[in-house]
Amino acid sequence: IGTLYKGVKVVSSIQDRLFTIKLVNFIKQLENTDLQQRCKMIEGIEANENFKSKIGKKVLFIIDKCEDDEKAKLMGFLFKEFLEEKFTYEDFLKISNSINTLSINDINLIFLNKSYINAFLHNNPNYYLSSGLFNVKFETYLNTNNRVKKAGEIDSYYSTNEIGKKLLKSLESYYNK
C-alpha cells in the first residue's frame, strides 16, 4: 500500500508540474494587455446568464486540456485576442475546442501553408472536419449522362468556415509577432 501511495503521489506531482508549466505559458501571453480592459471583459462574461461556468474555471479547464505548453501558449494568445475584442467569448470557446482537436503540428502545417488546406482535408477529411473549422461541399450526384455517380466519383470541396477564418487571422498575428 505504501508503494502504491508513493506512485500515486509521484504521478500527481508530475501532473501538477505540467499543468503549472502550461498555466505559466498561458498567462505570459496576457502580459501586454490592459488590466482594466481584462477586468471589464471578464466581468461582462461572468454577468451573462448564458455562460453557466465562471470564466476562470473555464479557462483552467481549457488549459488543462492542452496537450503541451506550446498549445497552452497559443490558447493564451487567443484569449488575449478575445480580451482585445477581436472575437467574442463564445468564439473563443469554439476556437479553443477546435484547437484541442488538432495536434500543434497540424495547426502549424495547415495554417502556415494555407494553400494546402484543401490537400490536408482531402487526405484525411474526417480528422480535420471534426475540428469544426471547415465546411465540405459535394458536387452534384449526377454525371453527364444524368446517371447517379458512384461514391468514388463524387468530388468534394473544402473551405474554411467563419470560426476557421477567425482562427486563421489570429494565427497570422500569433506567428508573425
N, C-alpha and C positions, 0 to 999 in steps of 0.2 A: 504494500500500500504506500509506503514511503517513497519508493522509486516512482510509482505512478504519479504521486502528488508532485514530485520534483519535475517529472516530464511535462505535466500539465502547466506547471509554473514557468518552465523554460519556454514552451510554446506561447503562452500568454505574454511573456516578456518580449519575445520576438515580434509578435503581432502588434504590441503596443509601440515598440520602436519603429516598425514600418509605418504604422499609422501616423506617428509623430513626424516622420520624415515627409510623408505626403501632406500633412497639415501645414508644415512649415513652407513647403513649396507652393501650396495654395495661397497662403497668407502673404508671401513675398510679392505676389502679383498685385496685391492691393495697396502696396506701399505708397504709390503715387496718386491715390485717389483722395478726393476731398472728404474729410471726416464728416462735415455737415451734410454733404450730398449722400454719403453712405447711410448715415442715420435717417435721413429723410426717406430714402428709398425703402429701407428695411422697415421703418415704422408704417409706411404706406401698405406694404405687403402684409405685415402682421395684423393690421386693422381690417384687411379684406377677408370676409367670411368664406370666400371661395377657396381659400388655402387653409386647410384644417391644420396642417403641420406647421409649426413655427419655423421661420426661415433658418435660424441657427441649427436646429435639429436636422432640417432637410439638407443643409449644406454638409453637415457631418456625415449623413448617410451617403451623399454623393461622393465625398472624398473617400469614404471607406470602400466604396465600390471600385474606385480607380485601381487598375492592376499594377500601377507603378508610380513612381514620383514624377515622371515626365507627364503622365496623363493628369496628375493632380495639379501640376504647374499650368497645363493647358486649361483645366477647369477653373483655376484661379483667374486666369486671363479672361475667360468667358464670363465669369462672374463680374469682373471689373467692367467688361463691356456692357453688361446689364446695368450696373450702377451708373454708368455714363449714359444710360438711356438709349443705347444703340439697338436694343430689343427688349421685349417685355420679360417679366419674371416667368410667365408661362412658356415663352420661347426658350428661356434659359433652361427650364426643366426638361423640355423636349430635346433640346440640343445636348444637354448633359446625358440624357438617356441614350441618345443616338451615339454619342462618343463612347459610351461604355459598352456598346455592342461591337465596336470595331477595335482592332489592335492599334497601337500607336504607329506601327509600321504601315498598316493600311491607310491610316489617316494621312501620314506623310506622303505615301505614294499617290493616293487618289488626289489629294488637294494640292500637292506641289506639281502635279502633272495633269492639270485639268483637262487637257486634250485627250487623255487616256481614260477618262471616266467611263465612256461607253464601252471600251475594251474590257476594263475591270468588271463591269456589270455583266457583260456578255459571257465572260468566262466563268463567273460564279454568281449568278443573279440572286439566288435565294439568300446567300450570306449577306450581300450588300443591300438588297432590297429590304431585308429585315431591319436595317439600321433606321429606316424611316426618313431617309434623306433624299430618296429618289422616287421617281414615278416611272412606270413602264406603260408603253402603248403598243398594242399589237396591230399589225396591218390587217387589212381585210381578209376574211377567211375564204374568199373566192379567188380562183385563179383566172387566167384569161379566157378559159372555156366555160366560165360560170360554174365550175365544179368546186366543191369544198376541198380546200387544201389539206394535206396531211400535216400532222403536228410538226414534223421536221421541216416543212416548207414555209411555215409561218415566221415572218421576221418580227423582231421586237425592237423597239426604240426606247432608249432611256433618257431621262432628263432629270436635272436637279430640281427638287421641289422648293417651296418657299423657305422652309426651315433649312434645307441644304444650302440655299443661296445665302441665307443669313450667316450660317456657319462658315461658308466659303469666304465671305467678306471678312469675318473675324479672323479666320486663319491667315488670310493675306496680311493683316495687321500683325498677327502673332509671329509669323515667320519673318516679317520684314522690320521688326522693331530693333 
